[in-house]
Amino acid sequence: MARLMDLKIADLQRELEERECDTAGKNAELQERLRKAPIEEGEDPDIFIFTGAGDIGLMLQNLSTKLENRLVENCENLEGKTKV
C-alpha cells in the first residue's frame, strides 16, 4: 500500500489497469490520470492509500467482474445468432 506520489511506474500502470484506464505515458501523466480515481470515489488523492496489485482480493474481484461481463456478452451474441 502506498500514496500516489510513492508509486513507481509499474505500480501506477497496474492501478490504472485495474480501473480500466489508459496505462501509456510518462510518470507525471500516469499520476495525473490516477489522481482522478480517488476524487471520483469521494477521497482526497493526496492522502488516499492505493492498495496496489498485491491486493489479491481486489485483483480476483476485478478478474471475476471482467469474466462475468464477457460471459454475458457471449451469451447475448449466441442468443442473437440463434434467433431467426
C-alpha positions in Angstrom: 0.0 0.0 0.0 1.3 3.4 -0.9 0.3 7.0 -1.6 0.1 8.2 -5.2 3.4 10.1 -5.1 5.2 7.0 -3.8 4.1 4.7 -6.7 6.5 3.6 -9.3 5.6 3.5 -13.0 4.8 -0.2 -12.9 2.5 0.3 -9.8 0.8 3.3 -11.5 0.2 1.2 -14.6 -1.3 -1.7 -12.5 -3.5 0.7 -10.6 -4.7 2.2 -13.9 -5.2 -1.2 -15.5 -7.4 -2.3 -12.5 -9.6 0.8 -13.2 -9.6 0.0 -16.9 -7.8 3.3 -17.7 -5.1 4.0 -20.3 -1.7 2.8 -19.0 0.5 4.6 -21.5 2.6 7.7 -20.7 5.3 9.1 -18.5 5.2 9.1 -14.7 3.6 12.5 -14.4 0.8 11.6 -16.9 0.1 8.3 -15.2 0.0 10.1 -11.8 -2.4 12.7 -13.1 -4.7 10.1 -14.7 -4.7 8.0 -11.5 -5.2 11.1 -9.3 -8.8 11.3 -10.7 -9.8 7.9 -9.4 -9.9 8.7 -5.6 -11.7 12.0 -6.4 -14.4 10.1 -8.2 -14.7 7.9 -5.2 -15.0 10.9 -2.9 -11.5 10.7 -1.5 -8.6 13.1 -1.3 -5.9 11.9 -3.8 -3.1 13.4 -1.7 -3.8 11.1 1.3 -5.5 8.2 -0.5 -3.7 4.9 0.1 -3.6 2.7 -3.1 -3.8 -1.0 -2.3 -1.6 -1.9 -5.3 -1.6 -5.1 -7.3 -0.5 -7.0 -4.3 -4.1 -7.0 -3.0 -5.1 -10.4 -4.3 -8.7 -9.9 -3.2 -9.2 -6.8 -5.4 -7.4 -8.5 -8.3 -9.7 -11.5 -8.1 -12.8 -9.4 -7.8 -11.8 -7.4 -10.9 -11.0 -10.5 -12.9 -14.3 -12.1 -11.8 -16.2 -9.0 -13.0 -14.4 -9.0 -16.3 -15.1 -12.7 -16.9 -18.7 -12.3 -15.9 -19.1 -9.4 -18.3 -17.6 -11.4 -21.2 -19.8 -14.4 -20.4 -22.9 -12.2 -20.6 -21.7 -10.6 -23.9 -21.0 -14.1 -25.3 -24.4 -15.4 -24.2 -26.1 -12.4 -25.8 -24.2 -12.8 -29.0 -25.2 -16.5 -29.1 -28.8 -15.7 -28.4 -28.8 -13.2 -31.2 -27.4 -15.7 -33.7 -29.8 -18.4 -32.8 -33.0 -16.3 -33.1 -34.4 -16.4 -36.6 
